Amino acid sequence: MGHPTWVCRNNLLCRYVRPGERVERATSVTACIFVLIRDRATQIPLTSRASSTCHIQGVFRMNVHVGWSKIQDFLDALGVCEVPMGLYYSDQAPDIGTQPKPSPLPSVEMEARGEVDWPSLDKNWSCVIGQLWIARNRRSAAYFDREHFGCLGGAFYLGFLKPQLEAIACYISSGIPDYLEGERFLESPQVSRAFFEAVDPRPAPARYCIFKPLDQVTQSETPELVVFFDRPEVISGLHQLATFVTNDFEAVCSPFGAGCSNIVSWPLKYLAEGKLKAVLGTWDPADRKYLKTDEISFTVPIEMFSRMVARWDESFLTTSAWKTVVKRISKSRKTWGDD
């Protein structure tokens, strides 16, 4: 295999590794990023990855265990008081965390045969954003799997169910006359099915989908995404910084979808297409009760997050304009009793 290739990009020590290769922890740098392309180590400049047409097998990875103080400096400058969540998939459940009650996961074949246990699904129903609300308040993890998915929407968007059931296509649109009231987020079941095909959630690569506060991520865990929940003043900083670190004037997307599609499905879809995109979300009216007043989500790939950590002090976050925003952030927290 030869000697590993180390390069420096944006003050980050980066290494390209082969699948299955053991990676030793670096201790003299703030962060590390790794990328796997197909079945070999391929050197691609970090600045050009977003436009790369290579099929990405792995993801850029940031070692959050090295130099947490620099991450904290970034969060402080941004005005964030709640540590964001890291999202990753693993076959190992977290030691402590919240998860939905167990439910039998149906399929479209079971639906066609009339074998779906709807009363059980209704009894054990819960929302992914609701589970995250519990975890956020407890400062702990939330995790999901095929037996603990909360709702069929969550099962689909987190990658445990595909294709989605026809009943859900009706539920999020016009409903079923005399049986099921529709949410009317989409015009018709046909449009719902088109949406399901468009978002096309990635199948879960491991048993559990885990959200964990970033400062609690262990040595063996590598988040793919970082999820912020905050009010518009803080989100405005993340929004502008996304373009600063990518030079992409459309670095932030805000596609239609349920809250969990905004924080999982869409960001992963963009990554699979080779696009380094942040996703603004949790617009779903059904999810809003699980968020603070005026709060929205902002999800970034770990690569974009690592760039933000490395380069925020070169950006507007050090200017007088941002200091004015920080005062508004403080005022907002006092108004809503967050302090």
NUNURO-764670 format. One record per residue: x, y, z of N, C-alpha, C in turn. Coordinates in steps of 0.1 Angstrom, whole numbers, padded with zeros to 4 digits, always signed. Example, Ala and Ser with C-alpha at 12.3 -4.5 7.8 and 13.67 -1.06 7.14 Angstrom:
2
+0132-0057+0078+0123-0045+0078+0132-0033+0078;+0128-0022+0071+0137-0011+0071+0129+0000+0079;
% end
This chain:
339
+0008-0012+0000+0000+0000+0000+0009+0013+0000;+0021+0012+0004+0030+0023+0004+0027+0032+0016;+0033+0044+0016+0031+0053+0027+0019+0061+0025;+0011+0065+0036-0001+0073+0034+0003+0087+0029;-0007+0092+0022-0005+0106+0016-0012+0116+0025;-0004+0125+0030-0009+0136+0038-0008+0149+0031;-0018+0157+0031-0018+0170+0025-0024+0180+0034;-0021+0193+0032-0027+0203+0040-0037+0212+0032;-0049+0212+0036-0059+0220+0029-0066+0229+0040;-0066+0242+0037-0074+0251+0046-0070+0249+0061;-0057+0247+0063-0052+0246+0077-0057+0233+0083;-0062+0223+0075-0066+0210+0080-0056+0200+0075;-0052+0191+0083-0044+0180+0078-0053+0169+0073;-0051+0165+0060-0060+0156+0053-0053+0144+0049;-0059+0133+0049-0053+0120+0045-0063+0113+0037;-0059+0107+0026-0067+0098+0017-0064+0084+0021;-0074+0076+0024-0072+0063+0029-0080+0053+0020;-0075+0040+0020-0082+0030+0013-0092+0023+0022;-0104+0018+0017-0114+0011+0025-0107+0000+0033;-0111-0001+0045-0105-0011+0054-0092-0008+0060;-0086+0002+0056-0073+0006+0061-0075+0012+0075;-0066+0008+0084-0067+0013+0098-0061+0027+0098;-0069+0036+0104-0064+0050+0105-0061+0054+0119;-0048+0058+0120-0044+0062+0134-0049+0076+0137;-0051+0079+0149-0056+0092+0153-0044+0103+0152;-0047+0114+0146-0038+0125+0146-0040+0134+0159;-0029+0138+0165-0030+0146+0177-0025+0160+0176;-0019+0163+0165-0012+0176+0165-0019+0186+0156;-0031+0183+0152-0039+0192+0143-0053+0194+0148;-0060+0204+0143-0073+0207+0148-0083+0197+0143;-0082+0192+0130-0092+0183+0125-0086+0175+0114;-0092+0164+0111-0087+0155+0100-0099+0152+0091;-0096+0151+0078-0106+0148+0068-0101+0136+0060;-0110+0127+0058-0107+0115+0050-0117+0113+0039;-0113+0108+0027-0123+0105+0017-0119+0091+0011;-0130+0084+0007-0128+0071+0000-0135+0072-0013;-0128+0070-0024-0134+0070-0037-0133+0056-0043;-0145+0050-0046-0145+0036-0051-0137+0027-0042;-0128+0019-0047-0120+0010-0039-0106+0013-0038;-0102+0026-0040-0088+0030-0039-0087+0044-0034;-0075+0047-0029-0073+0061-0025-0071+0070-0037;-0079+0080-0038-0079+0089-0050-0077+0103-0044;-0067+0111-0049-0065+0124-0045-0074+0134-0053;-0083+0140-0046-0092+0151-0052-0091+0163-0043;-0087+0174-0049-0086+0187-0041-0099+0189-0034;-0099+0193-0021-0111+0195-0014-0119+0206-0020;-0113+0216-0026-0120+0227-0031-0128+0223-0044;-0125+0212-0050-0132+0208-0062-0141+0197-0060;-0142+0191-0048-0150+0179-0046-0165+0182-0049;-0170+0193-0046-0184+0196-0048-0188+0194-0063;-0179+0197-0072-0182+0195-0086-0177+0182-0092;-0171+0174-0084-0166+0161-0089-0177+0152-0094;-0174+0145-0105-0184+0136-0110-0181+0121-0106;-0171+0119-0097-0168+0106-0093-0179+0101-0084;-0181+0088-0084-0191+0082-0075-0184+0081-0062;-0191+0086-0052-0185+0087-0038-0189+0075-0030;-0180+0067-0026-0183+0055-0018-0184+0059-0003;-0175+0067+0001-0174+0072+0015-0177+0087+0016;-0174+0093+0027-0177+0107+0029-0164+0113+0035;-0163+0126+0034-0153+0133+0041-0156+0132+0056;-0146+0130+0064-0148+0128+0078-0139+0137+0086;-0146+0143+0096-0138+0152+0105-0136+0146+0118;-0124+0146+0123-0122+0140+0136-0125+0151+0147;-0137+0150+0152-0142+0160+0162-0135+0158+0175;-0128+0148+0177-0121+0145+0190-0108+0153+0191;-0103+0159+0180-0091+0166+0180-0094+0181+0180;-0090+0188+0191-0092+0202+0191-0107+0207+0192;-0114+0201+0202-0128+0205+0204-0128+0220+0207;-0118+0226+0213-0118+0240+0217-0120+0249+0204;-0114+0244+0193-0116+0252+0181-0130+0251+0176;-0137+0240+0177-0151+0239+0174-0159+0248+0183;-0156+0247+0196-0163+0256+0205-0162+0271+0202;-0150+0275+0198-0147+0288+0194-0156+0292+0183;-0158+0283+0173-0167+0286+0162-0181+0287+0166;-0186+0278+0175-0200+0279+0180-0202+0292+0188;-0192+0296+0196-0194+0308+0204-0194+0320+0194;-0186+0321+0184-0186+0332+0175-0199+0333+0168;-0205+0321+0165-0218+0320+0157-0229+0324+0166;-0227+0323+0179-0238+0326+0189-0247+0314+0192;-0241+0302+0190-0248+0289+0192-0247+0286+0207;-0258+0283+0214-0257+0279+0228-0261+0264+0229;-0266+0258+0219-0269+0243+0219-0260+0236+0210;-0252+0227+0215-0243+0219+0206-0251+0212+0196;-0247+0213+0183-0254+0206+0172-0253+0191+0173;-0262+0185+0166-0263+0170+0166-0254+0165+0154;-0247+0154+0157-0240+0147+0146-0249+0135+0143;-0250+0132+0130-0258+0121+0125-0249+0111+0119;-0250+0098+0123-0243+0087+0117-0251+0074+0118;-0247+0064+0110-0253+0051+0111-0243+0041+0117;-0248+0032+0125-0239+0023+0131-0247+0010+0135;-0240-0001+0136-0246-0013+0141-0245-0014+0156;-0240-0004+0162-0239-0004+0177-0248+0008+0182;-0257+0004+0190-0266+0014+0196-0259+0022+0207;-0263+0035+0208-0256+0043+0219-0260+0037+0233;-0251+0040+0242-0253+0035+0256-0265+0041+0262;-0267+0054+0259-0278+0062+0265-0285+0069+0254;-0298+0069+0254-0305+0077+0243-0320+0074+0243;-0327+0081+0236-0342+0079+0234-0345+0073+0221;-0355+0064+0220-0359+0058+0208-0374+0056+0208;-0380+0055+0196-0395+0052+0196-0398+0038+0201;-0411+0036+0205-0415+0023+0209-0414+0013+0197;-0413+0000+0200-0412-0009+0188-0425-0011+0181;-0424-0012+0168-0436-0014+0160-0432-0023+0148;-0442-0031+0143-0439-0040+0131-0438-0031+0119;-0427-0032+0111-0425-0024+0099-0432-0030+0088;-0442-0024+0082-0450-0030+0071-0443-0028+0057;-0448-0033+0047-0443-0032+0034-0455-0030+0024;-0452-0026+0012-0462-0024+0002-0469-0037-0001;-0462-0048+0000-0468-0061-0003-0478-0064+0008;-0474-0061+0021-0483-0064+0032-0496-0054+0030;-0493-0042+0026-0504-0033+0024-0514-0038+0014;-0509-0043+0003-0517-0049-0008-0525-0061-0004;-0520-0068+0006-0527-0080+0011-0536-0077+0023;-0536-0064+0027-0544-0060+0039-0539-0065+0052;-0526-0067+0053-0520-0072+0065-0513-0062+0074;-0514-0049+0071-0507-0039+0079-0515-0037+0092;-0508-0038+0103-0513-0036+0116-0514-0021+0120;-0524-0015+0114-0526+0000+0116-0528+0004+0130;-0536-0004+0138-0538+0000+0152-0525+0000+0160;-0516-0010+0158-0504-0010+0165-0495+0002+0160;-0495+0005+0148-0487+0016+0143-0492+0029+0149;-0505+0031+0150-0511+0043+0156-0507+0044+0170;-0508+0033+0177-0506+0033+0192-0491+0037+0195;-0482+0032+0187-0468+0034+0190-0462+0046+0182;-0470+0054+0175-0466+0065+0167-0458+0075+0174;-0447+0080+0168-0440+0091+0173-0432+0098+0161;-0428+0110+0163-0422+0118+0152-0407+0118+0154;-0399+0117+0144-0385+0118+0145-0381+0131+0151;-0387+0142+0146-0383+0155+0152-0387+0156+0167;-0398+0149+0170-0403+0148+0184-0393+0141+0193;-0388+0130+0187-0378+0122+0195-0365+0130+0196;-0361+0138+0186-0350+0147+0187-0352+0158+0198;-0364+0162+0199-0368+0173+0209-0365+0167+0223;-0369+0155+0225-0366+0148+0238-0351+0147+0240;-0344+0142+0230-0330+0141+0231-0323+0154+0234;-0327+0164+0227-0321+0177+0228-0322+0183+0243;-0334+0181+0248-0337+0185+0262-0329+0177+0272;-0326+0165+0269-0319+0156+0278-0304+0156+0276;-0300+0163+0265-0286+0164+0261-0280+0150+0259;-0288+0142+0251-0284+0128+0249-0287+0124+0234;-0286+0111+0231-0288+0107+0217-0302+0103+0215;-0306+0103+0202-0318+0097+0198-0315+0087+0186;-0321+0075+0186-0317+0066+0176-0329+0057+0172;-0328+0052+0159-0339+0046+0152-0334+0034+0145;-0343+0024+0143-0340+0013+0134-0352+0007+0128;-0352-0004+0122-0363-0010+0115-0374-0014+0125;-0371-0016+0137-0381-0020+0147-0386-0008+0156;-0378+0003+0155-0381+0015+0163-0380+0027+0154;-0390+0029+0146-0389+0040+0136-0399+0052+0138;-0408+0050+0147-0417+0061+0151-0429+0062+0142;-0427+0066+0129-0438+0067+0120-0433+0062+0106;-0442+0059+0097-0438+0054+0084-0431+0064+0076;-0433+0077+0078-0426+0088+0072-0411+0087+0076;-0409+0086+0089-0396+0085+0094-0389+0073+0090;-0396+0061+0089-0390+0049+0084-0385+0050+0070;-0393+0057+0062-0389+0060+0048-0377+0069+0047;-0378+0081+0053-0368+0091+0051-0354+0087+0058;-0354+0079+0068-0342+0074+0074-0336+0062+0067;-0343+0057+0058-0337+0046+0050-0341+0032+0054;-0352+0030+0062-0355+0017+0066-0367+0011+0058;-0373+0019+0050-0385+0014+0043-0385+0020+0029;-0387+0011+0019-0388+0016+0005-0394+0004-0003;-0404+0007-0011-0410+0020-0014-0420+0024-0003;-0424+0036-0003-0434+0041+0007-0448+0035+0005;-0456+0034+0015-0469+0028+0014-0479+0038+0007;-0488+0032+0000-0498+0041-0007-0506+0049+0003;-0509+0043+0014-0517+0051+0024-0510+0064+0028;-0496+0064+0029-0489+0076+0032-0489+0086+0021;-0489+0081+0008-0490+0090-0003-0504+0097-0003;-0514+0090+0002-0527+0096+0004-0527+0105+0016;-0521+0101+0026-0522+0109+0039-0515+0122+0038;-0504+0124+0031-0497+0137+0030-0503+0146+0019;-0513+0140+0012-0520+0148+0002-0535+0149+0004;-0543+0143-0004-0557+0145-0003-0565+0136+0006;-0558+0126+0012-0565+0117+0021-0572+0106+0013;-0580+0099+0021-0589+0088+0016-0603+0091+0020;-0612+0094+0011-0626+0098+0015-0633+0088+0025;-0639+0094+0035-0646+0086+0045-0637+0077+0053;-0624+0078+0052-0615+0070+0060-0603+0077+0066;-0596+0085+0058-0584+0092+0063-0584+0106+0058;-0583+0115+0067-0581+0130+0064-0567+0132+0059;-0566+0139+0048-0552+0142+0043-0546+0154+0049;-0533+0155+0050-0526+0167+0055-0526+0178+0045;-0528+0175+0032-0529+0185+0021-0516+0193+0019;-0505+0186+0022-0492+0192+0019-0489+0191+0004;-0494+0181-0003-0493+0180-0017-0507+0178-0024;-0507+0180-0036-0520+0181-0043-0527+0168-0044;-0520+0157-0046-0526+0144-0049-0517+0133-0045;-0522+0121-0044-0513+0109-0042-0503+0108-0053;-0506+0111-0065-0497+0110-0077-0485+0119-0074;-0488+0131-0070-0477+0141-0067-0468+0135-0055;-0475+0129-0045-0468+0123-0034-0458+0113-0039;-0462+0104-0048-0453+0094-0053-0442+0100-0061;-0445+0111-0068-0434+0118-0076-0423+0123-0066;-0428+0128-0055-0419+0134-0044-0411+0122-0038;-0417+0111-0035-0410+0100-0030-0399+0095-0039;-0401+0095-0052-0391+0092-0062-0380+0102-0063;-0384+0115-0061-0374+0126-0062-0364+0126-0050;-0370+0124-0038-0361+0125-0026-0353+0112-0025;-0359+0100-0028-0352+0088-0030-0342+0085-0018;-0347+0083-0006-0338+0082+0006-0328+0070+0004;-0316+0072+0008-0306+0062+0008-0309+0051+0017;-0308+0038+0013-0310+0027+0023-0301+0028+0034;-0305+0026+0046-0297+0027+0058-0285+0017+0057;-0273+0023+0058-0261+0015+0057-0257+0006+0069;-0264+0008+0080-0262+0001+0092-0275+0000+0100;-0275-0008+0110-0288-0010+0117-0294+0003+0123;-0286+0011+0129-0292+0023+0136-0288+0036+0129;-0298+0045+0129-0296+0059+0125-0295+0066+0138;-0284+0073+0141-0282+0079+0154-0279+0094+0153;-0286+0101+0162-0283+0115+0163-0277+0117+0177;-0266+0124+0178-0259+0125+0191-0253+0139+0192;-0254+0146+0203-0247+0159+0205-0232+0157+0201;-0227+0167+0193-0214+0165+0186-0203+0164+0197;-0204+0170+0208-0194+0169+0218-0194+0155+0226;-0204+0147+0223-0205+0133+0229-0201+0122+0219;-0198+0126+0207-0194+0116+0197-0181+0109+0201;-0180+0096+0201-0168+0089+0205-0158+0086+0194;-0147+0081+0198-0136+0078+0188-0140+0069+0177;-0150+0060+0179-0153+0051+0169-0165+0056+0160;-0170+0068+0163-0182+0073+0156-0178+0085+0147;-0182+0084+0134-0179+0095+0125-0192+0100+0119;-0196+0112+0123-0209+0118+0117-0207+0121+0102;-0218+0118+0095-0219+0122+0081-0224+0137+0080;-0233+0140+0089-0240+0153+0088-0240+0159+0102;-0241+0173+0102-0242+0180+0115-0255+0188+0114;-0263+0187+0124-0277+0193+0124-0277+0204+0135;-0280+0216+0130-0282+0227+0139-0297+0230+0141;-0302+0233+0153-0315+0239+0155-0314+0252+0161;-0319+0263+0155-0317+0276+0160-0327+0286+0154;-0326+0298+0158-0335+0309+0153-0328+0316+0141;-0335+0324+0134-0330+0330+0122-0317+0338+0123;-0314+0344+0134-0302+0352+0135-0290+0343+0134;-0290+0332+0142-0279+0322+0141-0278+0316+0127;-0290+0312+0122-0291+0305+0109-0285+0314+0098;-0287+0327+0100-0282+0337+0089-0267+0336+0088;-0260+0334+0100-0246+0332+0099-0242+0320+0092;-0249+0308+0095-0246+0296+0089-0248+0297+0074;-0259+0303+0070-0263+0305+0056-0252+0312+0048;-0248+0323+0053-0238+0331+0046-0224+0324+0046;-0221+0317+0057-0208+0310+0059-0207+0299+0049;-0219+0292+0046-0219+0281+0037-0213+0285+0023;-0217+0297+0019-0211+0302+0006-0197+0306+0008;-0193+0312+0019-0179+0317+0021-0169+0305+0020;-0173+0293+0025-0163+0282+0025-0164+0273+0013;-0174+0276+0004-0176+0267-0008-0174+0275-0021;-0176+0288-0020-0177+0297-0032-0188+0292-0041;-0198+0286-0035-0210+0282-0042-0222+0291-0038;-0227+0299-0048-0237+0309-0045-0251+0302-0043;-0252+0289-0045-0264+0282-0042-0260+0270-0032;-0252+0274-0022-0247+0263-0013-0258+0259-0003;-0269+0266-0002-0279+0263+0007-0292+0260-0001;-0298+0248+0002-0310+0244-0005-0321+0243+0006;-0334+0244+0001-0345+0243+0011-0356+0236+0003;-0355+0223+0001-0365+0215-0007-0377+0212+0002;-0388+0209-0005-0400+0204+0002-0397+0191+0009;-0404+0189+0020-0403+0176+0027-0407+0177+0042;-0408+0165+0048-0410+0164+0062-0397+0168+0069;-0398+0171+0082-0386+0176+0089-0375+0166+0088;-0377+0153+0089-0367+0144+0089-0361+0142+0075;-0368+0145+0065-0362+0145+0051-0353+0157+0050;-0356+0168+0056-0347+0180+0055-0334+0178+0063;-0334+0170+0073-0321+0168+0081-0314+0155+0078;-0320+0146+0070-0314+0134+0067-0314+0131+0051;-0326+0129+0046-0327+0124+0032-0321+0134+0022;-0325+0146+0022-0320+0156+0012-0305+0158+0013;-0300+0161+0025-0285+0163+0026-0277+0151+0021;-0282+0138+0024-0275+0127+0019-0276+0125+0004;-0288+0129-0001-0290+0128-0015-0281+0137-0023;-0279+0149-0018-0270+0159-0025-0256+0153-0024;-0252+0148-0013-0238+0142-0012-0236+0131-0022;-0246+0122-0023-0245+0111-0032-0244+0116-0047;-0249+0128-0050-0248+0134-0063-0235+0141-0064;-0226+0141-0054-0214+0149-0055-0216+0164-0052;-0227+0167-0046-0229+0182-0043-0228+0185-0028;-0220+0194-0025-0217+0199-0011-0228+0209-0008;-0239+0205-0002-0250+0215+0000-0254+0214+0015;-0258+0226+0020-0265+0227+0033-0280+0227+0030;-0287+0222+0040-0302+0221+0038-0309+0229+0050;-0317+0238+0046-0325+0246+0055-0339+0239+0056;-0344+0237+0068-0356+0229+0069-0364+0230+0082;-0371+0219+0084-0382+0217+0094-0393+0227+0092;-0397+0229+0079-0409+0237+0076-0422+0230+0078;-0422+0217+0079-0434+0209+0080-0442+0214+0092;-0455+0219+0089-0463+0223+0100-0466+0213+0111;-0466+0200+0107-0468+0189+0116-0456+0188+0126;-0444+0193+0122-0433+0192+0131-0430+0204+0140;-0437+0215+0137-0433+0227+0144-0435+0227+0159;-0445+0218+0163-0447+0218+0178-0435+0211+0185;-0426+0205+0178-0415+0199+0185-0402+0208+0184;-0404+0221+0181-0393+0230+0180-0396+0242+0188;-0386+0250+0192-0388+0262+0199-0395+0272+0190;-0402+0282+0195-0408+0292+0187-0397+0299+0178;-0401+0300+0165-0392+0306+0155-0380+0298+0151;-0379+0285+0156-0367+0277+0154-0368+0270+0141;-0357+0269+0134-0356+0261+0121-0343+0253+0122;-0342+0243+0112-0330+0235+0112-0320+0239+0101;-0308+0236+0102-0298+0238+0092-0288+0227+0093;-0288+0219+0082-0280+0206+0082-0268+0208+0072;-0256+0204+0076-0245+0205+0067-0237+0192+0067;-0231+0189+0056-0222+0177+0055-0210+0180+0064;-0204+0169+0069-0193+0171+0078-0181+0178+0072;-0180+0176+0059-0169+0184+0052-0172+0199+0053;-0184+0203+0050-0187+0217+0051-0185+0223+0065;-0189+0214+0075-0188+0218+0089-0173+0220+0092;-0164+0211+0087-0150+0212+0090-0144+0225+0084;-0149+0228+0072-0144+0241+0066-0148+0253+0074;-0161+0252+0079-0166+0263+0087-0157+0265+0100;-0154+0254+0106-0146+0254+0118-0132+0260+0115;-0126+0256+0104-0113+0260+0100-0112+0274+0096;-0123+0280+0090-0121+0293+0083-0131+0304+0088;-0139+0301+0099-0148+0311+0103-0141+0324+0106;-0129+0324+0112-0123+0336+0116-0117+0344+0105;-0118+0339+0093-0115+0347+0081-0127+0354+0075;-0139+0351+0081-0151+0355+0075-0158+0367+0082;-0170+0370+0078-0178+0381+0084-0180+0379+0099;-0178+0367+0104-0181+0365+0118-0172+0372+0127;-0162+0379+0122-0153+0387+0130-0155+0402+0128;-0166+0406+0121-0168+0420+0117-0178+0426+0127;-0179+0439+0126-0188+0447+0134-0203+0444+0130;-0205+0441+0117-0218+0437+0113-0224+0425+0121;-0215+0415+0122-0219+0403+0130-0221+0406+0145;-0213+0415+0150-0214+0418+0164-0228+0424+0167;-0234+0431+0157-0247+0436+0158-0257+0425+0159;-0255+0414+0151-0264+0403+0151-0263+0395+0164;-0251+0394+0169-0249+0387+0182-0257+0394+0193;-0258+0407+0193-0266+0414+0202-0281+0411+0201;-0285+0409+0188-0299+0405+0186-0301+0390+0190;-0291+0382+0189-0292+0368+0194-0294+0368+0209;-0287+0376+0216-0288+0377+0230-0302+0382+0234;-0306+0392+0227-0320+0398+0230-0331+0388+0228;-0329+0380+0217-0339+0370+0214-0340+0359+0225;-0328+0355+0230-0328+0345+0241-0334+0350+0253;-0332+0362+0256-0338+0368+0268-0353+0369+0267;-0357+0373+0254-0372+0374+0252-0379+0361+0253;-0373+0350+0249-0379+0337+0249-0375+0329+0262;-0367+0335+0271-0364+0328+0283-0354+0317+0281;-0345+0318+0271-0335+0307+0268-0323+0308+0277;-0320+0320+0282-0308+0322+0290-0309+0315+0304;
% end
